[in-house]
Amino acid sequence: MEQKAPAGRAWEDLDPQAQTDLRIAFGQYLDTLPPTCSLETKIQRFQSWLLARGIVWSGVP
């Protein structure tokens, strides 16, 4: 029987301070990556980074 990974917490369920703290930490992470102008790449990076921390973000503000 195959087990599914837990879905994680939804971004929308986080309080505003937690969202701000994650945005700050993500900005510091971005400083280590090559810059990009691609919105698709930016969204993918944010979603992947959050997912590694157990947070699910749909990409819709």
C-alpha positions in Angstrom: 0.0 0.0 0.0 1.4 3.4 -1.0 1.5 6.2 1.6 0.9 9.8 0.7 3.0 12.6 2.1 1.2 15.0 4.3 -0.2 17.9 2.4 1.2 20.6 4.6 -0.2 23.8 5.9 -1.8 26.2 3.5 -0.2 29.6 3.1 -3.5 31.3 3.7 -3.8 29.6 7.1 -0.6 31.2 8.4 -0.9 34.4 10.4 0.4 37.6 8.8 3.6 37.6 11.0 4.5 34.0 9.9 4.0 35.0 6.3 6.2 38.0 6.7 8.9 36.0 8.4 8.8 33.4 5.6 9.0 36.2 2.9 12.1 37.6 4.7 13.8 34.2 4.9 12.9 33.5 1.2 14.5 36.8 0.2 17.7 35.8 1.9 17.6 32.5 0.1 17.0 34.3 -3.2 20.2 36.2 -2.7 22.1 32.9 -3.2 20.4 32.2 -6.6 21.0 33.7 -10.0 18.6 36.6 -10.7 15.7 36.0 -13.1 13.1 38.2 -14.7 10.8 35.2 -15.3 7.7 35.4 -13.2 7.1 31.6 -13.8 10.6 30.9 -12.4 10.0 33.2 -9.4 6.7 31.5 -8.6 8.2 28.0 -9.0 11.1 28.9 -6.7 8.8 30.3 -4.0 6.5 27.3 -4.2 9.3 24.8 -4.0 11.0 26.6 -1.1 7.8 26.8 0.8 7.0 23.1 0.1 10.3 22.1 1.6 9.1 23.8 4.8 5.7 22.1 4.8 3.8 25.1 3.4 1.5 24.9 0.3 1.1 28.1 -1.7 -1.2 28.1 -4.7 0.4 31.0 -6.4 -2.7 33.1 -6.3 -2.5 36.2 -4.1 
